[in-house]
Amino acid sequence: MGGIQWQIVKLAEKLFSRGCFRPALITTDKQSPFAQAFGGCGFEVLSVPMGNAKIIPAARQILHILEDRNVAVIQTHLLRESLIGRAVRKKR
């Protein structure tokens, strides 16, 4: 697990402890070290296929998850995930 991933986990812990919000991770691999570390903090880890999936169906799945949980903040990285995130933001 890289340095940025550890920073994300630590930031999520800090924001949660201050009562800002409850972090959740949407990933393609729930068994990755990053997902395991995030879930180990007690946060929700959800899986949505994004790797070879079409952008619009993946965005619809994520939008459904966000609406069910009343999510206010979306943070993405990597090109494909960023494109999916942009499609979600346009609908939201």
PDB file of N, CA, C and O in Angstrom, chain B, residues numbered from 101:
ATOM      1  N   MET B 101       0.847  -1.168   0.000  1.00  0.00           N
ATOM      2  CA  MET B 101       0.000   0.000   0.000  1.00  0.00           C
ATOM      3  C   MET B 101       0.893   1.231   0.000  1.00  0.00           C
ATOM      4  O   MET B 101       1.849   1.317   0.770  1.00  0.00           O
ATOM      5  N   GLY B 102       0.575   2.168  -0.859  1.00  0.00           N
ATOM      6  CA  GLY B 102       1.405   3.356  -1.015  1.00  0.00           C
ATOM      7  C   GLY B 102       1.133   4.432   0.030  1.00  0.00           C
ATOM      8  O   GLY B 102       0.188   4.343   0.813  1.00  0.00           O
ATOM      9  N   GLY B 103       1.983   5.444   0.018  1.00  0.00           N
ATOM     10  CA  GLY B 103       1.890   6.538   0.979  1.00  0.00           C
ATOM     11  C   GLY B 103       0.595   7.317   0.894  1.00  0.00           C
ATOM     12  O   GLY B 103       0.027   7.683   1.922  1.00  0.00           O
ATOM     13  N   ILE B 104       0.114   7.581  -0.325  1.00  0.00           N
ATOM     14  CA  ILE B 104      -1.122   8.346  -0.475  1.00  0.00           C
ATOM     15  C   ILE B 104      -2.305   7.567   0.094  1.00  0.00           C
ATOM     16  O   ILE B 104      -3.227   8.157   0.657  1.00  0.00           O
ATOM     17  N   GLN B 105      -2.280   6.252  -0.051  1.00  0.00           N
ATOM     18  CA  GLN B 105      -3.374   5.446   0.492  1.00  0.00           C
ATOM     19  C   GLN B 105      -3.388   5.490   2.018  1.00  0.00           C
ATOM     20  O   GLN B 105      -4.455   5.557   2.628  1.00  0.00           O
ATOM     21  N   TRP B 106      -2.206   5.452   2.636  1.00  0.00           N
ATOM     22  CA  TRP B 106      -2.142   5.572   4.096  1.00  0.00           C
ATOM     23  C   TRP B 106      -2.640   6.944   4.523  1.00  0.00           C
ATOM     24  O   TRP B 106      -3.321   7.069   5.541  1.00  0.00           O
ATOM     25  N   GLN B 107      -2.308   7.969   3.756  1.00  0.00           N
ATOM     26  CA  GLN B 107      -2.772   9.315   4.089  1.00  0.00           C
ATOM     27  C   GLN B 107      -4.295   9.401   4.011  1.00  0.00           C
ATOM     28  O   GLN B 107      -4.922  10.052   4.846  1.00  0.00           O
ATOM     29  N   ILE B 108      -4.886   8.754   3.020  1.00  0.00           N
ATOM     30  CA  ILE B 108      -6.347   8.754   2.880  1.00  0.00           C
ATOM     31  C   ILE B 108      -6.988   8.072   4.088  1.00  0.00           C
ATOM     32  O   ILE B 108      -7.973   8.570   4.633  1.00  0.00           O
ATOM     33  N   VAL B 109      -6.433   6.941   4.504  1.00  0.00           N
ATOM     34  CA  VAL B 109      -6.968   6.231   5.667  1.00  0.00           C
ATOM     35  C   VAL B 109      -6.864   7.101   6.917  1.00  0.00           C
ATOM     36  O   VAL B 109      -7.824   7.199   7.681  1.00  0.00           O
ATOM     37  N   LYS B 110      -5.728   7.722   7.130  1.00  0.00           N
ATOM     38  CA  LYS B 110      -5.522   8.563   8.318  1.00  0.00           C
ATOM     39  C   LYS B 110      -6.432   9.792   8.284  1.00  0.00           C
ATOM     40  O   LYS B 110      -6.987  10.184   9.311  1.00  0.00           O
ATOM     41  N   LEU B 111      -6.584  10.398   7.105  1.00  0.00           N
ATOM     42  CA  LEU B 111      -7.472  11.548   6.967  1.00  0.00           C
ATOM     43  C   LEU B 111      -8.921  11.152   7.241  1.00  0.00           C
ATOM     44  O   LEU B 111      -9.652  11.884   7.909  1.00  0.00           O
ATOM     45  N   ALA B 112      -9.332  10.007   6.733  1.00  0.00           N
ATOM     46  CA  ALA B 112     -10.693   9.523   6.979  1.00  0.00           C
ATOM     47  C   ALA B 112     -10.914   9.308   8.474  1.00  0.00           C
ATOM     48  O   ALA B 112     -11.960   9.680   9.005  1.00  0.00           O
ATOM     49  N   GLU B 113      -9.943   8.713   9.152  1.00  0.00           N
ATOM     50  CA  GLU B 113     -10.058   8.500  10.596  1.00  0.00           C
ATOM     51  C   GLU B 113     -10.199   9.822  11.340  1.00  0.00           C
ATOM     52  O   GLU B 113     -11.027   9.957  12.241  1.00  0.00           O
ATOM     53  N   LYS B 114      -9.381  10.793  10.952  1.00  0.00           N
ATOM     54  CA  LYS B 114      -9.389  12.092  11.633  1.00  0.00           C
ATOM     55  C   LYS B 114     -10.713  12.825  11.404  1.00  0.00           C
ATOM     56  O   LYS B 114     -11.297  13.361  12.346  1.00  0.00           O
ATOM     57  N   LEU B 115     -11.184  12.851  10.166  1.00  0.00           N
ATOM     58  CA  LEU B 115     -12.437  13.538   9.873  1.00  0.00           C
ATOM     59  C   LEU B 115     -13.617  12.862  10.572  1.00  0.00           C
ATOM     60  O   LEU B 115     -14.528  13.534  11.057  1.00  0.00           O
ATOM     61  N   PHE B 116     -13.593  11.529  10.618  1.00  0.00           N
ATOM     62  CA  PHE B 116     -14.662  10.803  11.298  1.00  0.00           C
ATOM     63  C   PHE B 116     -14.634  11.085  12.798  1.00  0.00           C
ATOM     64  O   PHE B 116     -15.683  11.280  13.412  1.00  0.00           O
ATOM     65  N   SER B 117     -13.444  11.109  13.389  1.00  0.00           N
ATOM     66  CA  SER B 117     -13.336  11.345  14.832  1.00  0.00           C
ATOM     67  C   SER B 117     -13.801  12.745  15.210  1.00  0.00           C
ATOM     68  O   SER B 117     -14.214  12.972  16.347  1.00  0.00           O
ATOM     69  N   ARG B 118     -13.740  13.683  14.276  1.00  0.00           N
ATOM     70  CA  ARG B 118     -14.201  15.055  14.531  1.00  0.00           C
ATOM     71  C   ARG B 118     -15.685  15.226  14.223  1.00  0.00           C
ATOM     72  O   ARG B 118     -16.241  16.310  14.397  1.00  0.00           O
ATOM     73  N   GLY B 119     -16.318  14.158  13.768  1.00  0.00           N
ATOM     74  CA  GLY B 119     -17.746  14.223  13.492  1.00  0.00           C
ATOM     75  C   GLY B 119     -18.104  14.886  12.177  1.00  0.00           C
ATOM     76  O   GLY B 119     -19.252  15.280  11.971  1.00  0.00           O
ATOM     77  N   CYS B 120     -17.123  15.015  11.273  1.00  0.00           N
ATOM     78  CA  CYS B 120     -17.389  15.672   9.992  1.00  0.00           C
ATOM     79  C   CYS B 120     -18.302  14.824   9.105  1.00  0.00           C
ATOM     80  O   CYS B 120     -19.304  15.320   8.591  1.00  0.00           O
ATOM     81  N   PHE B 121     -17.962  13.565   8.929  1.00  0.00           N
ATOM     82  CA  PHE B 121     -18.770  12.654   8.123  1.00  0.00           C
ATOM     83  C   PHE B 121     -18.280  11.240   8.318  1.00  0.00           C
ATOM     84  O   PHE B 121     -17.242  11.011   8.938  1.00  0.00           O
ATOM     85  N   ARG B 122     -19.029  10.293   7.790  1.00  0.00           N
ATOM     86  CA  ARG B 122     -18.656   8.879   7.859  1.00  0.00           C
ATOM     87  C   ARG B 122     -18.114   8.470   6.497  1.00  0.00           C
ATOM     88  O   ARG B 122     -18.882   8.377   5.540  1.00  0.00           O
ATOM     89  N   PRO B 123     -16.824   8.225   6.385  1.00  0.00           N
ATOM     90  CA  PRO B 123     -16.222   7.853   5.101  1.00  0.00           C
ATOM     91  C   PRO B 123     -16.686   6.476   4.608  1.00  0.00           C
ATOM     92  O   PRO B 123     -16.974   5.576   5.397  1.00  0.00           O
ATOM     93  N   ALA B 124     -16.747   6.345   3.297  1.00  0.00           N
ATOM     94  CA  ALA B 124     -17.038   5.067   2.641  1.00  0.00           C
ATOM     95  C   ALA B 124     -16.148   4.976   1.417  1.00  0.00           C
ATOM     96  O   ALA B 124     -15.840   5.991   0.792  1.00  0.00           O
ATOM     97  N   LEU B 125     -15.740   3.790   1.077  1.00  0.00           N
ATOM     98  CA  LEU B 125     -14.867   3.562  -0.075  1.00  0.00           C
ATOM     99  C   LEU B 125     -15.609   2.708  -1.094  1.00  0.00           C
ATOM    100  O   LEU B 125     -16.132   1.643  -0.767  1.00  0.00           O
ATOM    101  N   ILE B 126     -15.648   3.185  -2.324  1.00  0.00           N
ATOM    102  CA  ILE B 126     -16.193   2.395  -3.430  1.00  0.00           C
ATOM    103  C   ILE B 126     -15.007   2.003  -4.289  1.00  0.00           C
ATOM    104  O   ILE B 126     -14.304   2.863  -4.819  1.00  0.00           O
ATOM    105  N   THR B 127     -14.787   0.714  -4.425  1.00  0.00           N
ATOM    106  CA  THR B 127     -13.615   0.204  -5.118  1.00  0.00           C
ATOM    107  C   THR B 127     -13.990  -0.986  -5.986  1.00  0.00           C
ATOM    108  O   THR B 127     -15.095  -1.519  -5.884  1.00  0.00           O
ATOM    109  N   THR B 128     -13.067  -1.394  -6.833  1.00  0.00           N
ATOM    110  CA  THR B 128     -13.297  -2.588  -7.643  1.00  0.00           C
ATOM    111  C   THR B 128     -12.838  -3.843  -6.922  1.00  0.00           C
ATOM    112  O   THR B 128     -13.266  -4.945  -7.266  1.00  0.00           O
ATOM    113  N   ASP B 129     -11.970  -3.692  -5.924  1.00  0.00           N
ATOM    114  CA  ASP B 129     -11.380  -4.844  -5.240  1.00  0.00           C
ATOM    115  C   ASP B 129     -11.488  -4.693  -3.731  1.00  0.00           C
ATOM    116  O   ASP B 129     -10.690  -3.983  -3.119  1.00  0.00           O
ATOM    117  N   LYS B 130     -12.472  -5.358  -3.126  1.00  0.00           N
ATOM    118  CA  LYS B 130     -12.663  -5.273  -1.680  1.00  0.00           C
ATOM    119  C   LYS B 130     -11.559  -5.990  -0.899  1.00  0.00           C
ATOM    120  O   LYS B 130     -11.448  -5.820   0.315  1.00  0.00           O
ATOM    121  N   GLN B 131     -10.752  -6.781  -1.585  1.00  0.00           N
ATOM    122  CA  GLN B 131      -9.700  -7.542  -0.914  1.00  0.00           C
ATOM    123  C   GLN B 131      -8.328  -6.865  -1.013  1.00  0.00           C
ATOM    124  O   GLN B 131      -7.340  -7.412  -0.524  1.00  0.00           O
ATOM    125  N   SER B 132      -8.255  -5.695  -1.630  1.00  0.00           N
ATOM    126  CA  SER B 132      -6.968  -5.000  -1.762  1.00  0.00           C
ATOM    127  C   SER B 132      -6.486  -4.543  -0.385  1.00  0.00           C
ATOM    128  O   SER B 132      -7.296  -4.382   0.529  1.00  0.00           O
ATOM    129  N   PRO B 133      -5.174  -4.333  -0.226  1.00  0.00           N
ATOM    130  CA  PRO B 133      -4.662  -3.860   1.062  1.00  0.00           C
ATOM    131  C   PRO B 133      -5.291  -2.524   1.481  1.00  0.00           C
ATOM    132  O   PRO B 133      -5.560  -2.307   2.663  1.00  0.00           O
ATOM    133  N   PHE B 134      -5.521  -1.644   0.526  1.00  0.00           N
ATOM    134  CA  PHE B 134      -6.139  -0.352   0.825  1.00  0.00           C
ATOM    135  C   PHE B 134      -7.565  -0.544   1.356  1.00  0.00           C
ATOM    136  O   PHE B 134      -7.940   0.053   2.365  1.00  0.00           O
ATOM    137  N   ALA B 135      -8.347  -1.370   0.682  1.00  0.00           N
ATOM    138  CA  ALA B 135      -9.720  -1.633   1.120  1.00  0.00           C
ATOM    139  C   ALA B 135      -9.725  -2.307   2.486  1.00  0.00           C
ATOM    140  O   ALA B 135     -10.582  -2.008   3.318  1.00  0.00           O
ATOM    141  N   GLN B 136      -8.795  -3.201   2.726  1.00  0.00           N
ATOM    142  CA  GLN B 136      -8.704  -3.878   4.020  1.00  0.00           C
ATOM    143  C   GLN B 136      -8.368  -2.887   5.132  1.00  0.00           C
ATOM    144  O   GLN B 136      -8.954  -2.943   6.213  1.00  0.00           O
ATOM    145  N   ALA B 137      -7.423  -1.977   4.867  1.00  0.00           N
ATOM    146  CA  ALA B 137      -7.055  -0.976   5.873  1.00  0.00           C
ATOM    147  C   ALA B 137      -8.220  -0.024   6.137  1.00  0.00           C
ATOM    148  O   ALA B 137      -8.480   0.343   7.283  1.00  0.00           O
ATOM    149  N   PHE B 138      -8.912   0.371   5.083  1.00  0.00           N
ATOM    150  CA  PHE B 138     -10.052   1.274   5.210  1.00  0.00           C
ATOM    151  C   PHE B 138     -11.173   0.596   5.989  1.00  0.00           C
ATOM    152  O   PHE B 138     -11.759   1.196   6.891  1.00  0.00           O
ATOM    153  N   GLY B 139     -11.470  -0.646   5.645  1.00  0.00           N
ATOM    154  CA  GLY B 139     -12.497  -1.406   6.350  1.00  0.00           C
ATOM    155  C   GLY B 139     -12.108  -1.714   7.784  1.00  0.00           C
ATOM    156  O   GLY B 139     -12.967  -1.807   8.661  1.00  0.00           O
ATOM    157  N   GLY B 140     -10.799  -1.872   8.023  1.00  0.00           N
ATOM    158  CA  GLY B 140     -10.303  -2.141   9.366  1.00  0.00           C
ATOM    159  C   GLY B 140     -10.555  -0.997  10.337  1.00  0.00           C
ATOM    160  O   GLY B 140     -10.532  -1.196  11.552  1.00  0.00           O
ATOM    161  N   CYS B 141     -10.794   0.189   9.811  1.00  0.00           N
ATOM    162  CA  CYS B 141     -11.109   1.356  10.647  1.00  0.00           C
ATOM    163  C   CYS B 141     -12.599   1.411  10.987  1.00  0.00           C
ATOM    164  O   CYS B 141     -13.047   2.302  11.709  1.00  0.00           O
ATOM    165  N   GLY B 142     -13.363   0.445  10.458  1.00  0.00           N
ATOM    166  CA  GLY B 142     -14.794   0.422  10.715  1.00  0.00           C
ATOM    167  C   GLY B 142     -15.613   1.136   9.665  1.00  0.00           C
ATOM    168  O   GLY B 142     -16.820   1.314   9.831  1.00  0.00           O
ATOM    169  N   PHE B 143     -14.969   1.550   8.578  1.00  0.00           N
ATOM    170  CA  PHE B 143     -15.673   2.249   7.518  1.00  0.00           C
ATOM    171  C   PHE B 143     -16.207   1.260   6.493  1.00  0.00           C
ATOM    172  O   PHE B 143     -15.699   0.147   6.362  1.00  0.00           O
ATOM    173  N   GLU B 144     -17.229   1.677   5.776  1.00  0.00           N
ATOM    174  CA  GLU B 144     -17.875   0.827   4.784  1.00  0.00           C
ATOM    175  C   GLU B 144     -17.029   0.749   3.512  1.00  0.00           C
ATOM    176  O   GLU B 144     -16.541   1.765   3.017  1.00  0.00           O
ATOM    177  N   VAL B 145     -16.862  -0.459   2.994  1.00  0.00           N
ATOM    178  CA  VAL B 145     -16.154  -0.690   1.735  1.00  0.00           C
ATOM    179  C   VAL B 145     -17.119  -1.403   0.790  1.00  0.00           C
ATOM    180  O   VAL B 145     -17.588  -2.503   1.079  1.00  0.00           O
ATOM    181  N   LEU B 146     -17.408  -0.764  -0.340  1.00  0.00           N
ATOM    182  CA  LEU B 146     -18.347  -1.302  -1.321  1.00  0.00           C
ATOM    183  C   LEU B 146     -17.606  -1.600  -2.618  1.00  0.00           C
ATOM    184  O   LEU B 146     -16.599  -0.965  -2.930  1.00  0.00           O
ATOM    185  N   SER B 147     -18.111  -2.560  -3.359  1.00  0.00           N
ATOM    186  CA  SER B 147     -17.455  -2.954  -4.604  1.00  0.00           C
ATOM    187  C   SER B 147     -18.360  -2.668  -5.801  1.00  0.00           C
ATOM    188  O   SER B 147     -19.526  -3.063  -5.825  1.00  0.00           O
ATOM    189  N   VAL B 148     -17.800  -1.975  -6.791  1.00  0.00           N
ATOM    190  CA  VAL B 148     -18.474  -1.709  -8.063  1.00  0.00           C
ATOM    191  C   VAL B 148     -17.448  -1.964  -9.159  1.00  0.00           C
ATOM    192  O   VAL B 148     -16.352  -1.405  -9.113  1.00  0.00           O
ATOM    193  N   PRO B 149     -17.779  -2.799 -10.145  1.00  0.00           N
ATOM    194  CA  PRO B 149     -16.815  -3.038 -11.228  1.00  0.00           C
ATOM    195  C   PRO B 149     -16.628  -1.776 -12.065  1.00  0.00           C
ATOM    196  O   PRO B 149     -17.581  -1.249 -12.638  1.00  0.00           O
ATOM    197  N   MET B 150     -15.379  -1.298 -12.128  1.00  0.00           N
ATOM    198  CA  MET B 150     -15.072  -0.095 -12.898  1.00  0.00           C
ATOM    199  C   MET B 150     -13.979  -0.321 -13.922  1.00  0.00           C
ATOM    200  O   MET B 150     -13.848   0.458 -14.865  1.00  0.00           O
ATOM    201  N   GLY B 151     -13.188  -1.376 -13.755  1.00  0.00           N
ATOM    202  CA  GLY B 151     -12.031  -1.588 -14.616  1.00  0.00           C
ATOM    203  C   GLY B 151     -12.355  -1.680 -16.092  1.00  0.00           C
ATOM    204  O   GLY B 151     -11.909  -0.838 -16.871  1.00  0.00           O
ATOM    205  N   ASN B 152     -13.116  -2.677 -16.494  1.00  0.00           N
ATOM    206  CA  ASN B 152     -13.472  -2.842 -17.896  1.00  0.00           C
ATOM    207  C   ASN B 152     -14.941  -2.527 -18.144  1.00  0.00           C
ATOM    208  O   ASN B 152     -15.446  -2.725 -19.249  1.00  0.00           O
ATOM    209  N   ALA B 153     -15.616  -2.043 -17.127  1.00  0.00           N
ATOM    210  CA  ALA B 153     -17.040  -1.739 -17.249  1.00  0.00           C
ATOM    211  C   ALA B 153     -17.230  -0.467 -18.060  1.00  0.00           C
ATOM    212  O   ALA B 153     -16.340   0.379 -18.141  1.00  0.00           O
ATOM    213  N   LYS B 154     -18.390  -0.354 -18.650  1.00  0.00           N
ATOM    214  CA  LYS B 154     -18.723   0.876 -19.354  1.00  0.00           C
ATOM    215  C   LYS B 154     -18.963   1.976 -18.335  1.00  0.00           C
ATOM    216  O   LYS B 154     -19.433   1.717 -17.228  1.00  0.00           O
ATOM    217  N   ILE B 155     -18.644   3.182 -18.709  1.00  0.00           N
ATOM    218  CA  ILE B 155     -18.680   4.311 -17.777  1.00  0.00           C
ATOM    219  C   ILE B 155     -20.091   4.592 -17.259  1.00  0.00           C
ATOM    220  O   ILE B 155     -20.274   4.751 -16.052  1.00  0.00           O
ATOM    221  N   ILE B 156     -21.078   4.657 -18.131  1.00  0.00           N
ATOM    222  CA  ILE B 156     -22.439   5.025 -17.710  1.00  0.00           C
ATOM    223  C   ILE B 156     -23.060   3.987 -16.770  1.00  0.00           C
ATOM    224  O   ILE B 156     -23.617   4.378 -15.744  1.00  0.00           O
ATOM    225  N   PRO B 157     -22.993   2.660 -17.073  1.00  0.00           N
ATOM    226  CA  PRO B 157     -23.545   1.695 -16.108  1.00  0.00           C
ATOM    227  C   PRO B 157     -22.839   1.735 -14.748  1.00  0.00           C
ATOM    228  O   PRO B 157     -23.486   1.611 -13.709  1.00  0.00           O
ATOM    229  N   ALA B 158     -21.521   1.909 -14.755  1.00  0.00           N
ATOM    230  CA  ALA B 158     -20.784   2.007 -13.485  1.00  0.00           C
ATOM    231  C   ALA B 158     -21.217   3.260 -12.729  1.00  0.00           C
ATOM    232  O   ALA B 158     -21.384   3.225 -11.510  1.00  0.00           O
ATOM    233  N   ALA B 159     -21.399   4.361 -13.447  1.00  0.00           N
ATOM    234  CA  ALA B 159     -21.848   5.608 -12.817  1.00  0.00           C
ATOM    235  C   ALA B 159     -23.236   5.434 -12.218  1.00  0.00           C
ATOM    236  O   ALA B 159     -23.508   5.952 -11.135  1.00  0.00           O
ATOM    237  N   ARG B 160     -24.114   4.719 -12.901  1.00  0.00           N
ATOM    238  CA  ARG B 160     -25.460   4.474 -12.370  1.00  0.00           C
ATOM    239  C   ARG B 160     -25.407   3.665 -11.071  1.00  0.00           C
ATOM    240  O   ARG B 160     -26.135   3.960 -10.123  1.00  0.00           O
ATOM    241  N   GLN B 161     -24.552   2.654 -11.031  1.00  0.00           N
ATOM    242  CA  GLN B 161     -24.422   1.850  -9.808  1.00  0.00           C
ATOM    243  C   GLN B 161     -23.931   2.710  -8.649  1.00  0.00           C
ATOM    244  O   GLN B 161     -24.450   2.627  -7.536  1.00  0.00           O
ATOM    245  N   ILE B 162     -22.933   3.528  -8.923  1.00  0.00           N
ATOM    246  CA  ILE B 162     -22.385   4.395  -7.874  1.00  0.00           C
ATOM    247  C   ILE B 162     -23.418   5.426  -7.453  1.00  0.00           C
ATOM    248  O   ILE B 162     -23.564   5.695  -6.261  1.00  0.00           O
ATOM    249  N   LEU B 163     -24.135   6.009  -8.402  1.00  0.00           N
ATOM    250  CA  LEU B 163     -25.174   6.990  -8.084  1.00  0.00           C
ATOM    251  C   LEU B 163     -26.235   6.381  -7.171  1.00  0.00           C
ATOM    252  O   LEU B 163     -26.700   7.029  -6.234  1.00  0.00           O
ATOM    253  N   HIS B 164     -26.610   5.147  -7.445  1.00  0.00           N
ATOM    254  CA  HIS B 164     -27.593   4.453  -6.601  1.00  0.00           C
ATOM    255  C   HIS B 164     -27.061   4.296  -5.168  1.00  0.00           C
ATOM    256  O   HIS B 164     -27.793   4.514  -4.203  1.00  0.00           O
ATOM    257  N   ILE B 165     -25.805   3.923  -5.042  1.00  0.00           N
ATOM    258  CA  ILE B 165     -25.178   3.777  -3.724  1.00  0.00           C
ATOM    259  C   ILE B 165     -25.161   5.122  -3.002  1.00  0.00           C
ATOM    260  O   ILE B 165     -25.488   5.197  -1.817  1.00  0.00           O
ATOM    261  N   LEU B 166     -24.781   6.183  -3.713  1.00  0.00           N
ATOM    262  CA  LEU B 166     -24.690   7.503  -3.096  1.00  0.00           C
ATOM    263  C   LEU B 166     -26.048   8.019  -2.642  1.00  0.00           C
ATOM    264  O   LEU B 166     -26.165   8.615  -1.572  1.00  0.00           O
ATOM    265  N   GLU B 167     -27.070   7.789  -3.454  1.00  0.00           N
ATOM    266  CA  GLU B 167     -28.410   8.247  -3.081  1.00  0.00           C
ATOM    267  C   GLU B 167     -28.934   7.489  -1.866  1.00  0.00           C
ATOM    268  O   GLU B 167     -29.607   8.077  -1.019  1.00  0.00           O
ATOM    269  N   ASP B 168     -28.640   6.201  -1.766  1.00  0.00           N
ATOM    270  CA  ASP B 168     -29.077   5.410  -0.609  1.00  0.00           C
ATOM    271  C   ASP B 168     -28.417   5.879   0.682  1.00  0.00           C
ATOM    272  O   ASP B 168     -29.008   5.770   1.757  1.00  0.00           O
ATOM    273  N   ARG B 169     -27.205   6.396   0.583  1.00  0.00           N
ATOM    274  CA  ARG B 169     -26.442   6.774   1.775  1.00  0.00           C
ATOM    275  C   ARG B 169     -26.334   8.279   1.982  1.00  0.00           C
ATOM    276  O   ARG B 169     -25.682   8.723   2.927  1.00  0.00           O
ATOM    277  N   ASN B 170     -26.963   9.072   1.115  1.00  0.00           N
ATOM    278  CA  ASN B 170     -26.936  10.535   1.214  1.00  0.00           C
ATOM    279  C   ASN B 170     -25.498  11.067   1.277  1.00  0.00           C
ATOM    280  O   ASN B 170     -25.139  11.799   2.200  1.00  0.00           O
ATOM    281  N   VAL B 171     -24.699  10.697   0.304  1.00  0.00           N
ATOM    282  CA  VAL B 171     -23.291  11.087   0.245  1.00  0.00           C
ATOM    283  C   VAL B 171     -23.165  12.505  -0.307  1.00  0.00           C
ATOM    284  O   VAL B 171     -23.831  12.863  -1.279  1.00  0.00           O
ATOM    285  N   ALA B 172     -22.305  13.306   0.321  1.00  0.00           N
ATOM    286  CA  ALA B 172     -22.137  14.691  -0.085  1.00  0.00           C
ATOM    287  C   ALA B 172     -20.807  14.946  -0.804  1.00  0.00           C
ATOM    288  O   ALA B 172     -20.715  15.878  -1.604  1.00  0.00           O
ATOM    289  N   VAL B 173     -19.784  14.141  -0.536  1.00  0.00           N
ATOM    290  CA  VAL B 173     -18.454  14.384  -1.085  1.00  0.00           C
ATOM    291  C   VAL B 173     -17.991  13.164  -1.869  1.00  0.00           C
ATOM    292  O   VAL B 173     -18.115  12.030  -1.405  1.00  0.00           O
ATOM    293  N   ILE B 174     -17.456  13.408  -3.065  1.00  0.00           N
ATOM    294  CA  ILE B 174     -16.906  12.331  -3.886  1.00  0.00           C
ATOM    295  C   ILE B 174     -15.472  12.702  -4.224  1.00  0.00           C
ATOM    296  O   ILE B 174     -15.207  13.797  -4.721  1.00  0.00           O
ATOM    297  N   GLN B 175     -14.550  11.789  -3.954  1.00  0.00           N
ATOM    298  CA  GLN B 175     -13.148  11.989  -4.305  1.00  0.00           C
ATOM    299  C   GLN B 175     -12.699  10.807  -5.148  1.00  0.00           C
ATOM    300  O   GLN B 175     -12.904   9.656  -4.759  1.00  0.00           O
ATOM    301  N   THR B 176     -12.091  11.075  -6.298  1.00  0.00           N
ATOM    302  CA  THR B 176     -11.634  10.002  -7.173  1.00  0.00           C
ATOM    303  C   THR B 176     -10.173  10.204  -7.534  1.00  0.00           C
ATOM    304  O   THR B 176      -9.608  11.284  -7.361  1.00  0.00           O
ATOM    305  N   HIS B 177      -9.579   9.134  -8.041  1.00  0.00           N
ATOM    306  CA  HIS B 177      -8.256   9.221  -8.637  1.00  0.00           C
ATOM    307  C   HIS B 177      -8.192   8.200  -9.758  1.00  0.00           C
ATOM    308  O   HIS B 177      -9.070   7.343  -9.859  1.00  0.00           O
ATOM    309  N   LEU B 178      -7.207   8.270 -10.573  1.00  0.00           N
ATOM    310  CA  LEU B 178      -7.046   7.473 -11.781  1.00  0.00           C
ATOM    311  C   LEU B 178      -8.029   7.940 -12.862  1.00  0.00           C
ATOM    312  O   LEU B 178      -9.095   8.465 -12.539  1.00  0.00           O
ATOM    313  N   LEU B 179      -7.689   7.761 -14.098  1.00  0.00           N
ATOM    314  CA  LEU B 179      -8.461   8.320 -15.202  1.00  0.00           C
ATOM    315  C   LEU B 179      -9.865   7.737 -15.298  1.00  0.00           C
ATOM    316  O   LEU B 179     -10.840   8.488 -15.311  1.00  0.00           O
ATOM    317  N   ARG B 180      -9.985   6.429 -15.366  1.00  0.00           N
ATOM    318  CA  ARG B 180     -11.306   5.813 -15.545  1.00  0.00           C
ATOM    319  C   ARG B 180     -12.246   6.153 -14.388  1.00  0.00           C
ATOM    320  O   ARG B 180     -13.407   6.497 -14.610  1.00  0.00           O
ATOM    321  N   GLU B 181     -11.750   6.056 -13.164  1.00  0.00           N
ATOM    322  CA  GLU B 181     -12.563   6.379 -12.007  1.00  0.00           C
ATOM    323  C   GLU B 181     -12.943   7.856 -12.001  1.00  0.00           C
ATOM    324  O   GLU B 181     -14.042   8.216 -11.580  1.00  0.00           O
ATOM    325  N   SER B 182     -12.042   8.703 -12.464  1.00  0.00           N
ATOM    326  CA  SER B 182     -12.336  10.130 -12.550  1.00  0.00           C
ATOM    327  C   SER B 182     -13.462  10.403 -13.544  1.00  0.00           C
ATOM    328  O   SER B 182     -14.332  11.233 -13.283  1.00  0.00           O
ATOM    329  N   LEU B 183     -13.448   9.711 -14.680  1.00  0.00           N
ATOM    330  CA  LEU B 183     -14.515   9.876 -15.669  1.00  0.00           C
ATOM    331  C   LEU B 183     -15.854   9.390 -15.115  1.00  0.00           C
ATOM    332  O   LEU B 183     -16.885  10.030 -15.321  1.00  0.00           O
ATOM    333  N   ILE B 184     -15.833   8.270 -14.420  1.00  0.00           N
ATOM    334  CA  ILE B 184     -17.055   7.754 -13.802  1.00  0.00           C
ATOM    335  C   ILE B 184     -17.545   8.753 -12.737  1.00  0.00           C
ATOM    336  O   ILE B 184     -18.739   9.040 -12.654  1.00  0.00           O
ATOM    337  N   GLY B 185     -16.629   9.269 -11.942  1.00  0.00           N
ATOM    338  CA  GLY B 185     -16.976  10.258 -10.918  1.00  0.00           C
ATOM    339  C   GLY B 185     -17.582  11.509 -11.524  1.00  0.00           C
ATOM    340  O   GLY B 185     -18.519  12.072 -10.958  1.00  0.00           O
ATOM    341  N   ARG B 186     -17.074  11.955 -12.655  1.00  0.00           N
ATOM    342  CA  ARG B 186     -17.637  13.131 -13.325  1.00  0.00           C
ATOM    343  C   ARG B 186     -19.055  12.866 -13.807  1.00  0.00           C
ATOM    344  O   ARG B 186     -19.921  13.734 -13.695  1.00  0.00           O
ATOM    345  N   ALA B 187     -19.296  11.680 -14.339  1.00  0.00           N
ATOM    346  CA  ALA B 187     -20.649  11.320 -14.791  1.00  0.00           C
ATOM    347  C   ALA B 187     -21.610  11.320 -13.594  1.00  0.00           C
ATOM    348  O   ALA B 187     -22.747  11.779 -13.704  1.00  0.00           O
ATOM    349  N   VAL B 188     -21.151  10.810 -12.468  1.00  0.00           N
ATOM    350  CA  VAL B 188     -21.983  10.791 -11.246  1.00  0.00           C
ATOM    351  C   VAL B 188     -22.264  12.207 -10.792  1.00  0.00           C
ATOM    352  O   VAL B 188     -23.401  12.532 -10.451  1.00  0.00           O
ATOM    353  N   ARG B 189     -21.250  13.056 -10.782  1.00  0.00           N
ATOM    354  CA  ARG B 189     -21.429  14.442 -10.313  1.00  0.00           C
ATOM    355  C   ARG B 189     -22.436  15.201 -11.192  1.00  0.00           C
ATOM    356  O   ARG B 189     -23.206  16.020 -10.689  1.00  0.00           O
ATOM    357  N   LYS B 190     -22.427  14.930 -12.486  1.00  0.00           N
ATOM    358  CA  LYS B 190     -23.380  15.617 -13.378  1.00  0.00           C
ATOM    359  C   LYS B 190     -24.810  15.235 -13.043  1.00  0.00           C
ATOM    360  O   LYS B 190     -25.706  16.077 -13.110  1.00  0.00           O
ATOM    361  N   LYS B 191     -25.038  13.988 -12.685  1.00  0.00           N
ATOM    362  CA  LYS B 191     -26.381  13.523 -12.334  1.00  0.00           C
ATOM    363  C   LYS B 191     -26.791  13.989 -10.938  1.00  0.00           C
ATOM    364  O   LYS B 191     -27.977  14.179 -10.669  1.00  0.00           O
ATOM    365  N   ARG B 192     -25.831  14.169 -10.069  1.00  0.00           N
ATOM    366  CA  ARG B 192     -26.097  14.506  -8.672  1.00  0.00           C
ATOM    367  C   ARG B 192     -26.131  16.005  -8.544  1.00  0.00           C
ATOM    368  O   ARG B 192     -26.341  16.527  -7.449  1.00  0.00           O
TER     369      ARG B 192
END
